[in-house]
Amino acid sequence: MDIETPISGVPGRLPVSGQLHRNVRLLTWFNFFLDFVPYAPIEIIYFSEITGSYALGLSIFSVVTISSSLFEVPTGIFSDRIGRKRTMLLGSICKILAVVFYALGGSFLVLAMGALCEGIGRAFFSGNNDALLYDSLADRHQESLFPTYLGKTSSMFQMGLAFAALLGGFVASYSFKWVFWIAVIPQTICAVISLFFVEPERHRRESTNVFAHLREALRHFGANGKLRLLTIVSAVRNGVGETMWQFEPVFISMFWPTWALGIVRFFSNIFAAGGFWYAGGIIKRFTALRVLVTNLLFNRIVGIVAFGFPTVLSPALLTVASVFYGLGMTAQGTLLQREFTDHQRATLGSLNAFIGSLFFAVFAFLFGFIADRIGATHSLLLGEFILLPLFWVFWRIFQHDRRRKSAMTGVGDGVR
C-alpha cells in the first residue's frame, strides 16, 4: 500500500519519485505488521482463563502499562539522543519476546513476563515513532502534512488488526495458544523492517546533556497550559477507552460465538482504518479540536445505547463507533505534536504516554475488580459515564485557544 498525497499548495499533483521520505513508506508497513496480532480478539478471555478472574486477567494489561510507564521517559530521551532507528529495533525485539511468553502461558508469572517485555517495547515506540514521522517530513519541509501522514500510517495499525482478527478468530476455535505462536511471525518482520529506516537529518543535529534535556522538557510541560489539558484528555481517553476495548470481547461473547469475535474486530478495525485514512482532510476542514470533541460525543452515545440496552445487535452497534476512533486519535496526536518542541518531541511524547500509562494501570485493575462483582455489561456502562467529564476539559481548551487567538494574530486551532 503506497501513500501519496498532493504536493502542498499544488492541487492534483502527486509527489515526484523520491520526494516522499522513505521512512514514511517503511513506517506504513511497520505499523501493519506491528499490530498484526491475531490474539487481540481473545486476549482478555485467554488471560482470564489462565489467571482465574477478570481482575487478574486485566492486571496483565496493567503490568504492560506499568512497565511501559517506568521506561517511557528514559526511552524517549534515548530516542532523542541515539536515534529513532535503533530505538525501533529494540522495541521490535521486546515485542517478539512478549508474544513468546504469552504463547507459553501456563501461569500468571509467565504472562506477566510477557507483559513486562511488551511494556518496554511500547515505551520504545511511544514517543519515538511519531517523532520519526514528524522529523522525516521536516527533512522535506512537509511538516504541515503531518496530520495527513499520521492518519494514513496509523490506518495500517487498524488494517493489521483487522486481518489478524479474522485469522485469530478462526484459529482460536481450535487452539488459543496457536494464535499466539502465529503472532511471532509478524513481529519478526517488524524487526527486519526497522533495519531499513534512515535517521532523519533534523534529529542527527541534536546532542544535549540527558538531565538538562529532561529538565527543559519538564519546564516546557509545566509552562504550557494547553499541553497539560491535552495530556488529561489523552490519559483519560486512552486509559478508560483502552480498558473497555480490551474487555469488550467478554461482553460480545455473551451474544456471539467465539469464532465470530474475529469478525466483529475485523469490521471495527476496518472502520477505524477508514477514519485514520481520511483524518487529515477532515481535520484540515473542521480543525483537530472539533473533530476530537465530536469523536467523544458520538462514541459515548453509541456506548450508552449498546451497554444500557444490551441485545444481540449490540456488538454490531459497537463497530460503528470505530469510525470516529481513527479520526479522534489522529486529532489528538496532531494537537499534542503542535505543542511539543522540535528537539524534545520524543521526550515530551513519552511524558504524555507516561501519565496515560499510570492512569491505565490503576484503572484496568479497578475495572476488572468491579466487573468480577457487578458483571461485564454494567462495568462497561459505568466506563461510558466516567468519560463524560472530559467535555469540561474540552471547554477549558476552547477557552485557552480563544485567549491565545486574541493575543496572537493569524493563529488557528492553537497553532503557534
N, C-alpha and C positions, 0 to 999 in steps of 0.2 A: 504494500500500500504506500504509494508515494504521496507526499504532502507538498502541494504547491499553492501559492497564493499570489494574486495580482501584486505587481510592484506598487508600493505605496505612492499614491498620487497619480498613477497611470492606469486608469480603469481598463480591464480586459487583457492586460498584458501579463504573461507569466514570467517568473524568474528565468533568466538565461542559465545555461548549464554552469554549475559551479557557484551560482550566486547564493543558493540556499546552502547554509553551512552543513557540512557532512554530519556533524553531531546531531542535527535535528532529525535527519533520516534514521540514523542509528538509534536515537532515543525512541523513535516510533516503534521499532521492533523490539527494543529492550523492554519497553513498557508492556508490550503484548505478552512476551514470554514470562516476564516477572510476575504478572497476575494470571498466568495460565495455570491455575491451581484447581484441579478437579475436585479437591476435597472441600472447597468452600461451602457447597450446599449442605454438607452433612457434618461439618466440623464440630459444631456445638453438640450434636447428637452423639458423635463418637467420643468426645471428651467427657460428656456427662455419663455415658455408659461405663467408661473406664474408672472415673472418679467416684461415681455413685450419687451425684447430686448436681442440680443446676448451679448452685453456688460455687462448688469446686470446679465444675466444667467451665464456667465463666471466669474463674480465677486464673485459668491458664492464659486467657486473654489479658488478664491483669498483669501476669508475670511478663508478658510480651511488652506491655506499655511501661511497666516499672523499669525493666532493663533498658528499654528504649530511652526513657526519660533520664536515666542515670548517665547514658552515653551521648545524649543529644548535643549538649554544648561542646564537650570535647571533640566529637566527630565533626561538628560544624567548624570549629577552629582548625581542626586537622585538614578539612577540605579547603578552607581559605588559605592555608599555608603550604600544603604539599601537593594539592591538585585534585580536580574533580574526577579525573580518570582513575587514579589509584584508589580513591575513595569508593567508586562504584565497584571495582573489582573485589575489594574487601567485603563490601556489602553482599555481593553475589555469593561469595564463599560461605558467609554466615547463613544465607538463606538455604543453601544446599544442605548444610549440617542440620538446620532446623527441620527440614522435611524428613530427613533420615531418622531423627529422633522421634518425630511424630509417627512415622511408619512403624518403628519398633514398638512404641506404645507400651502397654502392659501395666503401667503404674503411673501415679501422679508425678513421681520424681522424674521419670523418663520424659514425660510430656513437658514438665517444667524445664528440663534441659533444652528441649526443642524450642520452647517459648523464649528462653534466655537468648539462644542464638538468633531467633527471628527478631527479637527486640533490638539486638545490637545491629543486625542487618538493616532494620528500619531506620535506626539512628544514622547510619552511614548514608542512607538515601535521602532522609527527610529534608534537610536544608540544601543538600548538595545538588540534587537533580534539577530542581527549579533554577538554582543558581547557574548550573551548566547551560541550561537553555537560554536564560537571560544573557549571560556573558557571550554565548555563541552568536546570538542575534546582535549584540552590541558590537561584535567584531565587524559586522556588515552594516552597522548603523541602522539596524532594524528593530530597535527597542520598542517602537510603537506597535509592532506586530506581535508583541509578547502574548496578549490575551488570545489572539487567533491561534498561535502555535501551541500555547499551553493547552487550549481546548482540544486541538487536533491530536497532539501527542497523548494527552490524558485520555482521549476517547479509546485509545488502544488498550488501556487498562481494562476497560469495560468489555472490549471485544475479546480479549484474552479470557476474562472471567466468564463471558457468555458461552463461548465454545467449549471451555473447560467444564462448565456446569453440565452441559449435555453429556459429555463423556463421563463425568463423575457420577451423575445420576444413574447412568446405565451400569457402570462398574460396581457402584455401591449396592445394587440389588443382588450382587454375588459376593462381594467382599469389601468391607470398609478399608482394610489395610492395603489392598492393592491400589486403591485410589491414591493413597499417599505415596506408594513406591513409584507409581507412574509420574507423579509430580516432580520427582528428582530430575527428570529429563529436561523440561523447560528451564529449570533453574540453572542447570549446567550450561545450556545455550546462552543464558544471560551472562555468565562468567566469560564465555568466549567473545560475545559481542563487546563487552566492556574493554577488551584489549584493543579495539579499533577506534575508540574515541580519540579526539585531538584536544589537547589542553587549550582553552580559549586564550587569546592574546591578552585580553583585559585582566584575566586572573594572573597570568605569568608575571605581570609587573608588580604584584603585591608582595610585601615582605615586612612584617611587623613583629614586635615582641608579643608573645602569647597573652600575657596578663594585661598589657596595655590594650591589646586588641579587644579582649573581653570587657575590660573596664569601659572602653569607649562605646562598645555595643550596649552595655547596660545603661550608660548615661543617655544614649540616644533613646532607648526604650522608655526610660523614666521621663524624658522631656517631651515625648511625642504622645499627646493625649489620644489622638485618633488611633494610633497603633495599639495603645493599651485597650481601647474599646473593641477594636477588631480582634484582638487576642482573646478577649472574653467570649465574643461570638464564636470564634474558631474553636476554642476549648470546649464550650458547652455543646455546640452543634456536633462536633466530632466525637466527644465523649458519650453523650446520650444517644446520638444518632447511630454511631458505630455499634454500641452495645445492643441497641434494638435490632439493628441489621443482622448482627451475628446470632441473635436469639430468635429471629423470625421463623427459621425452619422448624422450630418446636411448635409454633402456632400453626404453620402451614400443614405440618404432618398430622394435625388433628382433623383435617378435612381431606387432604390428598395423600396418595400412597408415596412411599419413599422414592420410587423411580421418577415420579412427577416433580420432585423437588428441583431436579436439574432443569426441567422445562420452565418452571417459574423463574429461576435465577437467570436462565438464558434470556428470556424476554426482558427482565428487569435490567440486565446489563446491556442489552442491545439498545433499549430506550435511553439508558444513561449515556451510552456511547454517542447516540444522536445528539443529546444535549451538549456533550463536550464538543462535538464536531462543529456545531453551529453557534457555539457560545460567543466566539469572537465577534461575529457580525451582530448578534443580538445585544451584546454588551455595548458595542460601539453606538448602537441606535438608542438604547434605553438607559445607559450608564450601569456600571457594575453594582452600585449600591441598591438601585431599584430592582435589579434582577435578583439580588440576594434576598431582599425583603419578600418579593413575590414567591421565591422558592420556599421560604419558611412558611408563608401563609397557605399556599396550595397544599404542601405536604402535611401540614397539621390538619387541614380539613379532611384530606383523604384518610389519614391515620385514625382520626377520631371516629370516622364513619366505619372503617374496616374493623377496628377493635371494639368500638362501642356497640356495634350491631353485627357480631360475627356470624358469617354464613359460609357456605361452600364457595361463594363468589369473592369472599374477602381476599384470598391470595391473588386473584386476578386483578382486583382493585389496587392492591399494593404495588403491582408492577407499573401502573400508570404514573405513580409519584416519582418513579426513577427518571422520567424525562427531565424534571427540574433539578435532579441531583447534579447532573453534569453542568448545567447552567450555573447552579449555586456554587459549586466548588471552584469553577473557573473564575467566577466573580470574586469569591473570597480570596483566592490566590492572587488575582490581579490587584485588589485593594491592598493586600499585605505587601506585595512586591513594590508598589508605588511608595510605600512608607519606609522601605529598607534603604540603607546606604549601599553604594556600589561595592566598596571594599569589605563590607561586613554582611553581604547578602546571605551567605550560608549560615553564618553565626546567628544573625537575627532570626532567620528561619528556624534554626534549631531551638532558640529560646522560645519561640512561639510553640513549636511542637513539644518542647519540654513541659510547658504548662498544660497543654492539652493531654499529654500522656499521663501526667499525675492525676488529672481530673478523671480520665477514663479508668485508670487502675482502681481508684476508690469506688467510682460509680458502678463499674461492672460487677464487682463482688457484692455490693449492696443490692443491686438489681437482682442478681441470682438468689441472694438470701431471701428477698421479698417474693420472688417467683416460686421458691420452694414452699411458701406459705399461702399465697393467695392465687397462684396459678399463672400460666403464661399470658392469657388474654388480659386479665386485669393489670398485670405488670406492664405490659406494652401500652395499654391505655393510659396508665399513670405517666409513662415516659413522654407521651404526647403533651400532656399538660405541663410537665416540667419545662418543656421548651418554649412555652408561651411568653414568659417574662423577657425573652430576647427582643421582643418588639419594643420594649422600653429602651434597651441598649441601642437599637437602631435609631430610635428617636433622638438619642443623645448624639449619635454620629451625624445625623442630619443637621442638628444644631451646630455641631463643630464645623461642618462644611460651610454652613451659612456664615458663620463668623469669619472663616478663612477667606471666603469669596469677597466679603465686604472689605477685607484688609488688603487683598491682592487682586489686581485686575487680570482678566484673561485666564482665569483658572476654572476648570470644570471637573466635577466629580472628585474633588480632593486632590488633584494633581498639583504638585508644587512647581 
